[in-house]
């Protein structure tokens, strides 16, 4: 009888999510990056409900998005040199504190002071996604599983741009716009801590 070629069993999402550390890293990164989908909407509602103009609110939302995106390569390089904990940890604290300071200032406060807080929150947004992708080779060694986890990763990151604005709108409508900014501040800390306290992140070293 001719030998039948060995066929690898299909890789399932359940099997990949059951791999040690995978679910924790995905959930932590999604939680920590949820403010990326929340802050813009939160700022618009916060400013306009406080009597500010839509133009000012839109400008602040743009400042946050721009500062958060342009500094990611720099923070990635810093992670390569100093590790994830020493970069993402302080970044999360600064970003969270900046978001939390906005309700203290109030929407009627100095526009320049509010703008500085928004810019600082974006500049210091922790580079969780780039950090996560650098962890996958050490967490998932099988190439087939790695393709599945990358698909899950991409889908999860896209989810924050759907769930984030909905969550921000619900919080602002139910509890006030200050609550939406405070929640974004808390999510940065919780998500980053979840990732950084995991064994793969603590022991990761750049190649």
N, C-alpha and C positions, 0 to 999 in steps of 0.2 A: 504493500500500500504506500502510495506517495505521501510524504510528510506534508501536513498542512502548515502553511506559514502562520507563525504566531501573530495574532492581532491583539493589540493593546485595547483594553476595555475603554469605552468612552469616558471622558472626564466630566463629572457632574458638578453643578454649582454646590450641591450639598457636600460633596466630598471636599471641595476646595475650602468652603467655609468652615468645615470641620477641622482643617489643618490648624495646628497650634499657632496662636497669635494673629491669624488672618482676620477674624471677625473683630477683634479688639482694635487692630490697626485701622481697618476700614471705618469702623464706627467712630473712633477717636478723631480720625482725620476729617470725616464728614461733619462731625460736631464742631470741631475747631474752625472749619472753613465755612460753616453755615452763615456767619456774619457777612461773608462776601455777597451773599444773596439777600441779606436783610438790611444792611446799613443804608443803601441808597434809598429804599422805600421808607425806612424809618426816618431818615433825615428830611425827606420831602414832607412827610406827615407832621414831623416835629416842628419844622419851621413854619409851614403854612397854618397849622393849628395855633401856633403862637403869635399869629398876626403878620408873619413875614411873607415876602413875595415868593411866587413860584420860581422866578428867575434866580433868586438867591438860593433857594432850596436845591434847584437843579445844578447850580454851580458847585455847591458843597458836595452833592452826590458824585459829580464828575471828578472833583478833587480827590475824594476817597478812592474811587476806582482807578484813577490814573496813578496816584502815589503807591497804591497797593501792587499794581502790575509792574511798574518800571523798576521797582527795587528788588523784585524776586531774583533776578540773576545775581545781584550783588550778595544777597543773603545766601544764595546757593553756594557761591564761592566761599563765603565765610564758614558755611557748614563743612565744606571740604577741608578747611584748615583746622577748625576748632571743634568739630563734632556737632551733633544735633542739639544736645542739651544746652550747651553754652551759647547757642544762637537762638533757637526757638523759645527757650525758657524766658530769657529776659525780654525778647520781642513780644511774647504773649502778654507779659505783665504790663509793658508800656502801652501796647495797643488796647488792652482791656481798660487800663486806667484812663486813657484818653477818651474812650467812648463813654466811660462812666462819668467823666468830668463834664460832659456836655449838658446833661440835665441840671447839674449844679450851676453851670453858667447861665442856663436858660436861653430859650430862643430869642428873647429880647435883649440879650447881652451884646457885647461888642462883636461885630461881624468878623473882625480880624482875629479876635481871640477864639471864636468858634471855628473859623477857618484853620487856624493853627492846630487846634485840637483834632479836627477831622484829618488834616494832612498827617499829623503825627500818628494817628490811629492807622492810617493806610500805610505809611512808611514802615511801621513796625509790625505789620501783620505777619505772623510767623509763617515760614515757608514749609508748611506741612505737606503739601502735595509733592513737591520735589523731594522732600525727605522720605516720604512713603515709597516713592518709586525706586529710590536707592536701597530700600530695605528688602524689596521683593526677592532679589536673587538669593539672599541669605535665609529667607523664610520659606519660599517655595522653590525647591531645587528642580522639580520635574518640569521640563519645558512645556509639556501639554497643559499642566496645571497653571503654569505661569501665564499662558495665553488667556486662559479662562479668568484668572485673577485680574489681569490687565483690563479685560472687558468689563468685569465687575467694578473695577476701580473707576474706569471712565464713566460708566453709568451712574455710579454713586456721586461722582463729582458734578455730573449734569443735574442730578436731583436737587442739589442745593440751590440752583437757580430757579427751580420750580417751588420747592418747599420753603425756601428762605423768604421770598416776598409774601407768600401766603401767611407764614407765621408772623412776620413783622406787621402785616395789616391786621391780623386777628388780635395781636397783643395791643396795638395802638388803638383799635376800635373798642376793645373790651376794657383795657386797663389804662390807656393813655400812651402817648408817644414816648414818654420818658421810660415806660416799662419796656418798650421794644428795644431801645438803646441799652438799657440795663441788661436785658436778656442776651443781646449780642455780646456785651462785655463778658457776661458769665460763660457763655458758650466758648469763647476764645480760650479762657482759662481751663475749663473742664476738658475740652477736646485735646488741647496741647498737653495737659498733664497726663491724660489717658495714653497718649502716644509715647511721650518721653519717659514714662515710668515702666514701659514694657521692656523686656529683656533685649529684643532686637535693636531697639533704638539706643538703649544704654550702652550696648557693647559694639555698636556700629563704628567702623573706622573707614575712611575713604580709601579706595584702592589706588 
